[in-house]
Each structure stands twice: as C-alpha cells, then as structure tokens.
Amino acid sequence: MGRLFSAERDEHAQPESPLVISYSYWQRRFTRAPGIVGTTALMAGRTFVIVGVAPRGFRGMDFHFPVDGWVPFSAAEGLGHLDAR
C-alpha cells in the first residue's frame, strides 16, 4: 500500500521525511487502517510522513530482529536504532 522511496521525491531533506512501515507494525499498531498513508508519526522528536506499508513478510536487509519501519538514508542521520513497539 502506498509507495516505497524514490530519489526524485525523497533525496532532499524536507520538513517531514518519508517513512515506510512494516506490514506487521501496520497490523499491530494501526489495526490495518486503510487510511494510514499520508498520516504523520513522531520518532526521536522528528516528524515523518507514512508513505507506504511494506508487503507482508518483507524484512529488509536485517534478518536478526523485526523492523517496524524504514526511512531514506538522507533522513536517518541521528536516529540510531528505534524500537517503535
């Protein structure tokens, strides 16, 4: 649902950086709300716009522990590891 990151849209810093959340986090935290795309989330004192929900089972590149969301590299500075549970 929604979209993933794109260089054209997400390369430059914006007041609200994009966030893609995992399918399991969408289920667990937002009870699969269909209108989640376009809403904002506050993490580490910064505002992010949820631009998409990753497909069920997608885990990214880290298989050691579940990940609740992803931001582009350009927006990740200073975030560190976030546990959004």
PLY file of the C-alpha trace (Angstrom):
ply
format ascii 1.0
element vertex 85
property float x
property float y
property float z
element edge 84
property int vertex1
property int vertex2
end_header
0.00 0.00 0.00
1.32 3.44 -0.79
4.84 3.60 -2.15
8.46 2.93 -1.34
11.20 5.55 -1.53
12.14 7.35 -4.73
15.19 9.51 -5.36
13.11 12.18 -7.08
10.83 12.66 -4.09
12.96 11.73 -1.11
16.56 12.70 -1.86
16.50 16.19 -0.35
15.68 16.93 3.27
12.11 18.00 3.81
10.33 19.24 6.92
8.64 15.83 7.14
10.71 12.88 5.99
9.08 9.79 4.47
8.59 6.58 6.44
7.64 3.12 5.20
6.24 0.91 7.95
6.30 -2.88 8.07
3.15 -4.87 7.43
3.30 -6.36 10.95
3.64 -2.91 12.54
0.70 -1.68 10.47
-1.35 -4.62 11.76
-0.17 -4.36 15.37
-0.14 -0.58 15.90
-2.69 0.70 13.41
-5.07 -2.31 13.19
-4.64 -2.35 9.40
-6.18 1.10 8.99
-6.64 1.66 5.24
-6.06 5.42 5.52
-2.61 5.23 7.14
-0.72 6.53 4.09
-0.26 10.29 4.39
-0.53 10.41 8.18
2.37 11.57 10.34
4.41 9.81 13.01
6.73 11.36 15.59
10.00 9.49 16.20
13.03 10.77 18.08
11.50 14.24 18.12
11.12 14.38 14.33
8.03 14.22 12.16
7.75 11.59 9.43
5.02 11.04 6.85
3.97 7.44 6.37
4.24 7.00 2.61
3.76 3.25 2.43
3.30 -0.13 4.06
5.81 -2.80 3.04
4.46 -6.09 1.70
3.69 -8.84 4.22
6.88 -10.77 5.02
9.30 -8.07 3.83
12.12 -7.75 6.36
14.60 -5.53 4.59
18.27 -6.36 4.92
18.33 -7.21 8.63
17.13 -10.71 9.42
18.24 -10.74 13.07
15.28 -8.88 14.53
11.99 -7.48 13.26
12.00 -3.93 11.89
8.96 -1.68 12.27
9.88 0.91 9.65
12.40 2.37 7.24
13.47 5.91 6.34
15.73 7.00 3.47
19.44 7.34 4.25
19.15 11.12 3.90
16.64 11.18 6.79
18.34 8.61 9.03
21.11 10.78 10.48
20.81 10.99 14.24
18.01 8.47 14.56
20.02 5.46 15.70
18.05 2.30 16.39
14.39 2.97 17.06
12.16 0.49 18.82
8.68 1.61 17.89
6.84 -1.05 19.90
0 1
1 2
2 3
3 4
4 5
5 6
6 7
7 8
8 9
9 10
10 11
11 12
12 13
13 14
14 15
15 16
16 17
17 18
18 19
19 20
20 21
21 22
22 23
23 24
24 25
25 26
26 27
27 28
28 29
29 30
30 31
31 32
32 33
33 34
34 35
35 36
36 37
37 38
38 39
39 40
40 41
41 42
42 43
43 44
44 45
45 46
46 47
47 48
48 49
49 50
50 51
51 52
52 53
53 54
54 55
55 56
56 57
57 58
58 59
59 60
60 61
61 62
62 63
63 64
64 65
65 66
66 67
67 68
68 69
69 70
70 71
71 72
72 73
73 74
74 75
75 76
76 77
77 78
78 79
79 80
80 81
81 82
82 83
83 84
